[in-house]
Amino acid sequence: MKWLVAVTLAFSTMFSPASYADSYPETQWKELVPEGYKPPPVRSQAYYDMNPEAMGQPELNAPVVDALDGKKIKIPGFVVQLQAEDSKVTEFLLVPYEGACIHVPPPPPNQVILVRYPEGYPLRQAFSPVWVEGTITVERAAGELAVVGYQMDAVNVTPYQ
């Protein structure tokens, strides 16, 4: 009987919400930036209207945190749609602030994550902040909108609450 109680407790602990949260620890954007690196300031749309030459993505060789490679994380951010299927976003850039890549230039590559989410996230919610959970890889890629320093295969995308 004791073994049944022990197995039941072990099994319930493995699948409890707390243990799931531990498997995708909450990560902040500053953790994607190596110590000592200072990202350029985020400027308003008005600044770029007056300085169109500054509209490109800054610091394309911005350093990344190699220790993040292969880590499971949960990170908040904003979706910049790249691909959609059946009214759901299946591939997107995750950025730390609203309007990046659309109204203002993308942040440096160490502040942009290319996310693949085959299940898809509803388009109608794509402009609201989200939580993304998955395994991050340190891998640069260049696309039409931005150079990214990280990529992720997401297992879950949910509204930010």
C-alpha positions in Angstrom: 0.0 0.0 0.0 2.9 2.4 0.8 4.3 1.9 -2.7 0.9 2.9 -4.2 0.9 6.1 -2.2 4.5 6.8 -3.2 3.8 6.2 -6.9 0.6 8.3 -6.8 2.5 11.2 -5.2 5.4 10.9 -7.6 3.1 10.8 -10.6 0.9 13.7 -9.5 4.1 15.8 -8.8 5.4 15.0 -12.3 2.3 16.4 -14.0 1.4 19.2 -11.6 1.1 22.8 -12.9 4.2 23.7 -10.8 6.4 21.1 -12.3 5.2 22.0 -15.9 6.1 25.7 -15.1 9.5 24.6 -14.0 10.1 22.7 -17.2 9.7 26.0 -19.2 11.2 28.6 -16.8 10.1 32.2 -17.3 12.9 34.1 -19.2 13.2 37.9 -19.6 14.6 39.5 -22.8 17.6 40.9 -20.9 18.7 37.2 -20.4 19.2 37.0 -24.2 21.8 39.7 -24.1 25.3 38.9 -22.9 26.6 40.7 -19.8 28.2 44.0 -20.8 26.3 44.5 -24.0 24.0 47.4 -24.1 21.2 47.3 -26.8 20.6 50.6 -28.7 17.7 52.7 -27.4 14.2 52.1 -28.7 13.0 55.2 -30.5 9.6 56.5 -31.4 8.0 56.4 -34.9 8.4 60.2 -35.0 12.2 59.8 -34.7 12.3 57.5 -37.7 10.0 59.8 -39.7 12.5 62.6 -39.1 15.6 60.3 -39.6 14.7 57.7 -42.3 18.3 56.7 -42.7 18.1 55.2 -39.2 15.3 52.8 -40.2 17.5 49.7 -40.7 18.1 47.0 -38.1 20.9 48.0 -35.8 24.0 46.0 -34.8 23.6 43.0 -37.1 26.5 41.2 -35.3 25.1 41.8 -31.8 26.4 39.0 -29.5 24.1 36.2 -28.3 24.1 34.0 -25.1 25.5 30.7 -26.3 24.5 29.0 -22.9 20.9 29.3 -23.9 21.3 26.9 -26.8 18.9 23.9 -26.2 17.2 25.4 -23.1 13.5 25.2 -22.5 12.1 28.7 -21.9 8.9 30.7 -21.5 9.2 34.3 -22.8 6.7 37.1 -23.4 6.7 39.2 -26.5 4.9 40.4 -29.6 4.2 38.5 -32.8 5.4 39.7 -36.2 3.6 37.4 -38.6 5.7 35.6 -41.3 3.5 32.7 -42.3 -0.1 31.8 -41.7 -2.3 28.9 -42.4 -6.1 28.6 -41.8 -6.2 32.0 -40.1 -3.4 31.0 -37.7 0.1 32.3 -37.5 2.5 29.3 -37.9 5.8 31.1 -38.2 6.6 34.5 -36.7 9.2 36.8 -35.2 8.9 37.2 -31.4 10.1 40.7 -30.4 10.2 42.5 -27.0 8.0 45.5 -27.8 5.0 46.3 -29.9 5.6 47.7 -33.4 9.1 46.3 -33.9 9.7 45.3 -37.5 6.5 47.0 -38.6 6.5 50.6 -37.4 10.1 50.9 -36.2 13.2 48.9 -37.2 13.7 45.5 -35.7 15.8 45.3 -32.6 19.3 43.8 -32.7 19.4 40.1 -33.6 19.9 39.1 -29.9 16.4 40.6 -29.3 14.6 38.7 -32.1 13.5 35.1 -32.0 12.2 33.2 -35.1 9.4 31.0 -33.8 7.9 28.0 -35.6 4.5 26.9 -34.2 2.8 24.4 -36.6 -0.3 24.3 -34.5 -0.7 28.0 -35.2 -1.8 31.0 -33.2 -5.1 32.8 -34.1 -4.4 35.8 -36.3 -7.1 37.9 -34.6 -4.9 37.8 -31.4 -1.6 38.3 -33.1 -1.2 42.0 -32.2 -1.6 41.3 -28.5 1.3 40.2 -26.3 1.9 36.4 -25.9 3.8 33.9 -23.9 5.8 31.4 -26.0 7.2 28.2 -24.6 9.6 26.0 -26.3 13.3 25.1 -26.8 15.5 27.9 -27.9 18.5 27.5 -30.2 21.3 29.9 -30.8 21.1 30.1 -34.5 21.3 33.2 -36.7 19.1 33.5 -39.8 18.4 36.4 -42.2 14.9 37.1 -43.5 13.1 39.9 -45.3 12.2 41.7 -42.1 15.1 41.0 -39.8 18.2 39.1 -38.9 17.6 36.8 -35.8 20.0 35.5 -33.3 17.7 32.9 -31.9 15.2 30.3 -33.1 12.5 28.3 -31.3 10.2 25.4 -32.0 7.2 26.4 -29.8 5.2 23.9 -27.9 2.7 26.5 -26.6 1.7 30.0 -27.5 -0.9 31.7 -25.2 -2.2 35.2 -24.6 0.0 37.2 -22.1 -1.9 37.5 -18.8 
